[in-house]
Amino acid sequence: MVFTIDSTTDEIVAGLDLAGKVVVVTGASGGLGAETARAIASTGATVVLVARSAEKLEARRSEIIESTGNTSVHLQVVNLADLESVRSGADELLRSFASIDVLINNAGIMACPLERTLQGFESQLGVNHIAHFVFTNRLLGALKSDKGGRIVVLTSGAHKIASVDLDDMNWESREYDKWAAYGASKTANALFATELNRRFSSEGITANCVHPGVIMTDLSRSLTEDDFTSIATEGMKFKTVECGAATSVWAAVSPQLEGQGGYYLEDCHVGVELPASHMLAGYCGYALDNVLAKQLWQKTEKLLATIRIF
């Protein structure tokens, strides 16, 4: 079946029976993460909802069980702005699940004022990239299997705003620009998926990055009216949450992508390289550049070594 920009999560999972599979979704207390988790739970899979608010997670769990009839919905509280919480949350999951079939790194923040995580990283870099780097690496052992584990990393078309600056990833030497910082963090997400796939596809793990499209969720809570005006582009199509989460679900569970990785996925198809002037489609070459991806991995390890977390 051919899926499109208008495909919904329910269309992606129609007819799939994923009983026995374990799927972990970060940022699952609302927005795209919650819809991604609901759709996958409807297939009979065991779904683990990860977010920082226990109260919101409990409410979302109840909603998913009620709507799908699947009671195998679990919770894990993780604060991505605190790497100690990230590490302990991942370790708790490893104690609960011997193997994990799919990890969806969905959580993120966007265009925030300059803030620092508990360990001192610029917040968008810290939450969007570094936290998921730590979380994913701690779960890799559980993802490696003959059945083939999948990792999905949420990026954004906003990666076209900026590549990563390996000399000042943490915004210590430059004047802070919230949009450039967001774009760089989304480029980092795409590069992370690229390097994950290069390193671990031979061990049964494939990784893809996903641009969900433009959807109004809590991700935009930091935006002002001027921000909305500045990012509005002629021809921009706003998606429903059900359509916005469809590409994540497609990447996570569709038989069409079995054993395939290293892609930039959007609108339920494999994206193509297009220049930055095409803000509404495609990816910039630097987002999937193998050399830059390896350099970013090594730089992230060095940053983590300074705080003795990784």
N, C-alpha and C positions, 0 to 999 in steps of 0.2 A: 504494500500500500504506500502511496505517496502522500506525505504530510506537508502542510504548508504553514504560512504565517497565521492562518486562521484556525489551525488545528488546536484542539483542546486536550487537556490532560486525560480526560476520559476516553477520547478517541485513541490516544497513544496506548493506553493499557487495555483496551477492549480485547477480550478473549485470552488475556494472559493469566496464567496460574503460576504465581511465584511463591507458593507455600514452601516453607523451609529456607527461603532466602532471608538474609539479615541486611537491612538497609539503614544507614546512619545519615541523618540530615541535620546540618547545623543551621541555626537561625530558623528553627521550625515552629516558633511560637506564634508566628503571624506571617502575612504576606505570601511571597512565592514559596518560602520554605514550608509553610503550613499546607499549602495546596499541593506541593510536591509530595509531602508525606501522606496526605489524604489519598491522593490518586494511587500511590504505590501500595498503601495499606489495603485498598480495595481489591488488590490482586491476591490477597492472602499472605503477603510477605510480613515478616516481623520488622517493625519500623521503630527506630530509636530517635526520639525527638531531642535535639540538643539546643539549649538556649540558656540565658543567664537568669531568667525569672522562673522560679519554681511554680509560682501561682499561675502565670500565663501558660506554662507547659501543662499543668494539670487541667486547665480549662480546655486547651487544645486537644489533649488526649481524650477527654470525655466527648468532645465534638466528633473526633475521628471515629471513635468506637461506635457512637450513635449512628453516624452516617454510613459506615461501611460494614458494621457487624463484626469487625475484626478486633478481638480483644488483645491481640499480641502487639500492643503499642507501649513502648517503654520510654522512660524519661532519663535525661542526664543533664544536670545543671553545670554549665560551663560559662565562665566570664572570659570572653576572648581578649579583654583588655588587661588580663592578669595571667601571665604564662604559668604561674604556679597552679592556677585553677585549670588551665588548659591541660597541663601535664597530669594532674591528679584525675581530671575527668576522663582523659583517654585511658589511664591505667584502670580506672573503675570499669570502663567498658570492656577492657581486656579480661578482667576478672569475671565478667558476666557472659561474654561471648567468645568461644574458642575461635570462631571464624566470622568474618564480615565479608559479605559479597559486594556491597556497594557503599561507597562513601561519597556524599554530596556536600561539598564545601560551599554552602549557599549564603551564609551570614555575611553581613558587611555594613559599612557606614559610608556616607557620601557627603562630600563638600562641607566638612565640619570646620569650625574655627580651630585655630591651632591649639591642640591639646596633646597631652602625653599619656601613654599607657602607664600602668603601675611600674613597669620596668624601664620607662623613660623613652619609649619609641613614639615617634609621631603617630597619632592615633589611627589615621587611615592606613598607613603602612603596617602598623602593629596589629590592628584587628583584621584587616582584609588579607594581608599576606603572611606576616610572621606567625601569628597565632595558628593559622591553618597549616603552615609549614611544620610547626611543632606537633600539632594534633595529628596530622596525616602521617608523619614519620613514626610516631609512637604506635600507630595502628597498622603499619605496613606488614608486620608479621602475620596479623590476622587476615589481611587481604590477600596474601599469597596462597594460591591453591590451584590444583589442577583444573578446577571449574572455571577459573578466570575471574579475578576481582576487577571491579571498575571504580575509577575515581572521576568525579565530575567537579570541576572548579568553575565557579561563576566569575566571569569577567564582565566586560561591558564595551559597547561601542565607544565609550568615553576613553578607552585606552588610546584613542587617536589624539587625545589632547597632549599626551606626554609619554615618552619612554621613561625607563628608570635611569636615575643618575646614580651610578654605583659609587661615585666619590662623595655624595651627600644624600644618601637615601633617607636619612633621618631629619632633613631640613634644619641643619645646624649652621650652615654657611651661607644660605640664601634667604632672601625675604620670602616668607611663606605665602603660597598661592593655593587656596583650598581646592580649586579645580585642577590645577596641575598636579597637586598631591593625590587627588582622587584618580586622575588619569594614570599616574605612575603606579598607583597601587593595583589598578586593573590590568595594566601591562604586566606587572609582577605576577598576577594571578595566571595570565595566559602563559607566561614563561615558566611558571612553576609546573603547570600541567604538561608543557612540552618536555621539560627535563624529567619529570616523573615517568612519562611514557618512554623516554629514551633509556632511562636507567633500569626500569623494572618490567618492561613488556616481555622480556625473555623469561621472566619469572611468573608470568601469568597475570600481571597487572597492566591494564590499559588506562590511559588518562586522556580526557578531552576537556577543553574549556568551552564554556557556553555563554553567549550573549543573549539574554532573555528578551531584549527589546525594551520599549519604553512603557512602564507600568506605574501607576500611582499607588505606592505602598508607603509604609512607615519609613522606608529608606530615604524618602525625600523630606523627612521631618526637619532637617536643618536648613532647608532652602527658603529663601525670601521671595517675595513677589518679583523683585528684580531678577533673581536667579531664573525663575520660571520664564520670564520674558526673554532673557538672554539665551536660553537653551532651546527655545521654541524654534523649530526649523520647518520651512515650507515642505509639505509632503510627509511630515512626521505622523506616524500612525500610533496612537495609544492602544495598548492591548489590555484586555481583561486579565485578571490574575490567572484564570484558567488557561488562556492562550500564552501568557507570559511564562508560566511554569512548564509548558508543554515540551520545550526543547530540553530542559533539565531531565524531565521524565524519560524522554526519548533517548537521551544519552545514557541514562542510568539503567534502563531495563529493556529497550527494544532489541529484538533479535537482529534487526538490520545492522546494528553496530557491534555485534559479537566479535570480540577479538580485534577491534579496530581502535586506534588511538592516535594522538598527536594532531587532532583536528581542532579548528575553531568552528563551533556550531552555532547557527542562528536560524530562527524561523523553521526549525525542524529539517534543516539540510546542512550540508557541509559548506561553510563559507569560503569565499575566495579572496585573494589579496587585492585590495583596492587602495588608492591613495587617501591620505587624510582628508582631502577635500570631499570625499564621499562619506560623510559622517553617519549616514543612515544604514550603511551596509558594508560588509566585508571587513577585512583586518589589515592593519599595517604590517609590513614584513617583519619589523623588529619584534612584534608580539610573539612570533613563533620561531625566532632566530635561535638556532641550536647553540651557537657560541655564546650569545648573550644569556641564554637560559642557564647554561653551565656556570657562567660567571656570577649570575645572580644567586644560584644555589650556594656557591662557595662563599660569596659575600654574606649571605644570610647566616651560614654556619659560623662565620667569624664574629658577626654581631652577637649571636647567641652565646658564643664561647666567652665573650667578655663579661657576661652575667651568669655564666655557669648554669645555663638552663638546658641546653641541648645535649 
